[in-house]
């Protein structure tokens, strides 16, 4: 374990994935206690994507941006059962600030009340709306990425597959941070990380159980099940050493490469799932800076 992260482990909050309502409340309280980000240097606007039902989004536009900026449709983590626009506000702010991109943060529906494909439908509706309103939002429609953390990265990968299959909006790039991609939980890391900080096998299993409900997994729900990855957008995939999602992220990166997709893969040693929220650690600063730089490069003109 990275020596700067280890002292924080005893103080990590315990989120009960078997009680989603309590998990949401606990996570919201945790997020509310964090210092509010400085958004004085950007425009932040809440919008509604017309859909069935409508999808709330929050748009972050760095001030001084060009008339047609690159953008990312950003999907928060939380195992598919917790998280919202407010809890993701600090991260969305950092992404916009660090990359210079317009960030469209999506408040997708949560399981178990709304199992698959509800969240994916919301994410896809947000992508379609972003592309269709590019001129109004000051976005270059040819420079739109999708991305997310953990369960959000799963949604981003699923959206990329769906957009390819349905000839939907063009996606230039997918930014997948510690993605959960495989409901089968058969990789070495998924089987053996039973007591890792913040996220472990039991929480992983609960997240998939809530997300899938009674439905069988499809490649849109669990992108690791996809047999054809050709024609997908280039990807940056980051994995954490002590994370049950680690091996499926690495294997997905290899599968993308074998399908002819450009991939940048970074396996971060000494870190655990979500540890980059510990901003004081040098390794977290490096992780975040690299995410921002990868997005900035991908969306450059």
C-alpha positions, 0 to 999 in steps of 0.5 A: 500500500502506498505509504501516504494512503495507508494512514487513511484506511482506518478512517474510511467510511463503511458503506453498506451495499446491502442497504442501498437507501442507507448507502445513499444517505451515508454517501450524501452526508460524507460528500456534504462534509467536503469543502465546496469546490471553487466554481467561480472560474466556470459556468455551471448550469443544471439542465434537463434531458427530455426522455422517458423519464427526463434525465437531470444533467449538470453542465460545467463550462470553463470560462474563457473556453473557445466557442466549440470545445471538446466535451465529456459526458461524465457518469459518476460511480457508486456501484450503480446504487448511490451517487448523484449530481451533488455528490459528483459536483467536486469531481465534475468541477475538477475534470472541467478545470483539469482538462478544459473540456465541457463536462456534462455530468449525468444524474442517472437512475439508481438500482435496485429501484431502477435496474438495468437498463435504466441507467444505461438508457439515461446515459445514452439519452444524455449523450444523444442530447449533448450531441444534438445540442452541441451548438447551444452548449458550445461543443464541437460535436466531433469531439465528444467523449464518454467517461466515468469512475467504477460503475460510471465507467461501466456505463460509459463502456456500455454507451460506447458499445450501444452508440456503435451498434445503433449508429448513434452519436460519434464518440471520440474517446472513452475514459474508463477509471477503475471500471467494473465490467464483468458480472461473472466475478471470475478474475483473480482480483474479483475472487481474492480481494475480499478485504480490500479498502473501501471496495471488496468482493462482497460489495462488488457482488452486491452492486451487480445484484442490485444493478442487474435485478432479475435480468440476464447480463448482456454486453451493454450491462457487462461490457466484458461479455462483448465478443466484438469490440471493433470500431469502438472509440480509443480508450484510456483505462486506469486500474488500481492494484488493490481493487476487485475490478483490477483484472477485468479492466486490464483484460478489457484493455487487452481485448480492445487492443486485439480488436484494433482499438487504440488503448492507453492502460495504466495500472497504478500500484499501491492504491485501492478503489477510489483512493484518488479521492485522498487528494493530499497523496502524491500518487492521487495527484498523479492519477488525477493529473493523468486522467485530465491530461489523457482527456485533454489530449484526446479532445484536442483539435 
